[in-house]
Amino acid sequence: MSARERAAGTGTAADAGDRVAVISGGSKGLGRLLVERLLVDGWRVATFSRSANEFVKELQVTAEDRFLWEAADLTDPDSLREFVRTVRRRFGRVDLLINNAGVLHQELFLTTSAKQTSTLIAANLLAPITLAHACARSMTQQGGGQILNVSSINAIRGYRGVAVYSAAKAGLDGFSRSLARELGAFGIRVNSIVPGFFDSDMTSDVTEQNRERIQRRTPLGRLGDIHEIADAVLYLISPDASFITGQTIVVDGGITC
Ligand SMILES: NC(=O)c1ccc[n+]([C@@H]2O[C@H](COP(=O)([O-])OP(=O)(O)OC[C@H]3O[C@@H](n4cnc5c(N)ncnc54)[C@H](OP(=O)(O)O)[C@@H]3O)[C@@H](O)[C@H]2O)c1
């Protein structure tokens, strides 16, 4: 296996069709698009969310041998560990973890309850760490793999009403960098992607006025398309990015520059 294959985390399986991706929150939004695109690229894909929707139910039939969905909750670490155990039982390995799922709650800090704070930290920071811990163990035994964390521009710029979410996402970026240092020796790349605003359920209640404001402040003069975020994720996990680890890649049309 070449250094490029090993570093890309794509040379660990004898056959490319054996590769297994774990994606959190693959039922909707960016996670759903990544599930679709990785299946097309020949990966076996395991994902979880709190509930199954039509997209998931259809794949359980049409891609039965290469797709796994289970119910799990980001705020319940035991359910996450059990999910990874199920993936290993079903597919025998984990080559890629995409910590995609996130929970956004907008509220001024002074009125945010302690319970809400705990939930946001649990879902956006503790859950990705728990999943990385469970998946990295498989990757070290296999001789390589990849972890890709989906962060947010809130991690690198301040915005009102998202202080705790921002703290969790900034924590995730720090986690990615230090983990890359520890896991590089095992052939595991760890990176973080920082999307700007894109349309999904998470952002469905953003007012037209706020959308126009975001657009005005973005050098490219428009909002991001979800495919542009997925393209950047797919680049980072591809052999073309085999020498990139510990990095935070911003895909935001320039709004944070
Ligand atoms: N949309 C944006 O503009 C934007 C910008 C920057 C960063 N991001 C980040 O990009 C990532 C994807 O965002 P998105 O907009 O695609 O999200 P989305 O459309 O809201 O989808 C979120 C996914 O995560 C699952 N999920 C949510 N809460 C969960 C929980 N407690 N336990 C288990 N699964 C849960 C959802 O399914 P269930 O509801 O059935 O559980 C769904 O599959 C997130 O990390 C987000 O922070 C988004």
The ligand as an SDF file (V2000), in Angstrom:
LIG
                    3D

 48 52  0  0  0  0  0  0  0  0999 V2000
  -27.0200   24.5720    7.6910 N   0  0  0  0  0  0  0  0  0  0  0  0
  -26.0500   25.4780    7.8410 C   0  0  0  0  0  0  0  0  0  0  0  0
  -26.1450   26.6200    7.3660 O   0  0  0  0  0  0  0  0  0  0  0  0
  -24.7850   25.1090    8.5890 C   0  0  0  0  0  0  0  0  0  0  0  0
  -23.7580   26.0610    8.6590 C   0  0  0  0  0  0  0  0  0  0  0  0
  -22.5770   25.7410    9.3150 C   0  0  0  0  0  0  0  0  0  0  0  0
  -22.4290   24.4880    9.8730 C   0  0  0  0  0  0  0  0  0  0  0  0
  -23.4440   23.5810    9.8020 N   0  0  0  0  0  0  0  0  0  0  0  0
  -23.2130   22.2670   10.3870 C   0  0  0  0  0  0  0  0  0  0  0  0
  -23.3730   21.2990    9.3640 O   0  0  0  0  0  0  0  0  0  0  0  0
  -23.8310   20.0680    9.9390 C   0  0  0  0  0  0  0  0  0  0  0  0
  -25.0440   19.5600    9.1750 C   0  0  0  0  0  0  0  0  0  0  0  0
  -26.0510   20.5560    9.2850 O   0  0  0  0  0  0  0  0  0  0  0  0
  -27.4360   20.4690    8.4720 P   0  0  0  0  0  0  0  0  0  0  0  0
  -27.8610   21.8760    8.2700 O   0  0  0  0  0  0  0  0  0  0  0  0
  -27.2890   19.5540    7.3220 O   0  0  0  0  0  0  0  0  0  0  0  0
  -28.3780   19.8070    9.5990 O   0  0  0  0  0  0  0  0  0  0  0  0
  -29.9010   19.2710    9.4810 P   0  0  0  0  0  0  0  0  0  0  0  0
  -30.4480   19.4470    8.1220 O   0  0  0  0  0  0  0  0  0  0  0  0
  -30.6120   19.8870   10.6540 O   0  0  0  0  0  0  0  0  0  0  0  0
  -29.7250   17.6870    9.7450 O   0  0  0  0  0  0  0  0  0  0  0  0
  -29.2470   17.2450   10.9740 C   0  0  0  0  0  0  0  0  0  0  0  0
  -29.1410   15.7270   10.9890 C   0  0  0  0  0  0  0  0  0  0  0  0
  -28.7120   15.3290   12.2900 O   0  0  0  0  0  0  0  0  0  0  0  0
  -29.7340   14.5340   12.9230 C   0  0  0  0  0  0  0  0  0  0  0  0
  -29.8230   14.9340   14.3280 N   0  0  0  0  0  0  0  0  0  0  0  0
  -30.1610   16.1400   14.8340 C   0  0  0  0  0  0  0  0  0  0  0  0
  -30.1630   16.0940   16.1740 N   0  0  0  0  0  0  0  0  0  0  0  0
  -29.8150   14.8270   16.5150 C   0  0  0  0  0  0  0  0  0  0  0  0
  -29.6560   14.1550   17.7580 C   0  0  0  0  0  0  0  0  0  0  0  0
  -29.8630   14.7680   18.9250 N   0  0  0  0  0  0  0  0  0  0  0  0
  -29.2820   12.8580   17.7400 N   0  0  0  0  0  0  0  0  0  0  0  0
  -29.0790   12.1960   16.5730 C   0  0  0  0  0  0  0  0  0  0  0  0
  -29.2130   12.7830   15.3550 N   0  0  0  0  0  0  0  0  0  0  0  0
  -29.5860   14.0830   15.3410 C   0  0  0  0  0  0  0  0  0  0  0  0
  -31.0120   14.8540   12.1590 C   0  0  0  0  0  0  0  0  0  0  0  0
  -31.9680   13.7890   12.2200 O   0  0  0  0  0  0  0  0  0  0  0  0
  -33.0930   13.7190   13.4030 P   0  0  0  0  0  0  0  0  0  0  0  0
  -33.6590   15.0940   13.5230 O   0  0  0  0  0  0  0  0  0  0  0  0
  -34.0890   12.6820   12.9400 O   0  0  0  0  0  0  0  0  0  0  0  0
  -32.3880   13.2720   14.6240 O   0  0  0  0  0  0  0  0  0  0  0  0
  -30.4660   15.0160   10.7480 C   0  0  0  0  0  0  0  0  0  0  0  0
  -30.2330   13.7570   10.1740 O   0  0  0  0  0  0  0  0  0  0  0  0
  -24.0760   20.3590   11.4250 C   0  0  0  0  0  0  0  0  0  0  0  0
  -22.9730   19.9390   12.1780 O   0  0  0  0  0  0  0  0  0  0  0  0
  -24.1840   21.8610   11.4700 C   0  0  0  0  0  0  0  0  0  0  0  0
  -23.8280   22.3700   12.7310 O   0  0  0  0  0  0  0  0  0  0  0  0
  -24.6200   23.8570    9.1720 C   0  0  0  0  0  0  0  0  0  0  0  0
  1  2  1  0
  2  3  2  0
  2  4  1  0
  4  5  1  0
  4 48  2  0
  5  6  2  0
  6  7  1  0
  7  8  2  0
  8  9  1  0
  8 48  1  0
  9 10  1  0
  9 46  1  0
 10 11  1  0
 11 12  1  0
 11 44  1  0
 12 13  1  0
 13 14  1  0
 14 15  2  0
 14 16  1  0
 14 17  1  0
 17 18  1  0
 18 19  2  0
 18 20  1  0
 18 21  1  0
 21 22  1  0
 22 23  1  0
 23 24  1  0
 23 42  1  0
 24 25  1  0
 25 26  1  0
 25 36  1  0
 26 27  1  0
 26 35  1  0
 27 28  2  0
 28 29  1  0
 29 30  1  0
 29 35  2  0
 30 31  1  0
 30 32  2  0
 32 33  1  0
 33 34  2  0
 34 35  1  0
 36 37  1  0
 36 42  1  0
 37 38  1  0
 38 39  2  0
 38 40  1  0
 38 41  1  0
 42 43  1  0
 44 45  1  0
 44 46  1  0
 46 47  1  0
M  CHG  2   8   1  16  -1
M  END
$$$$
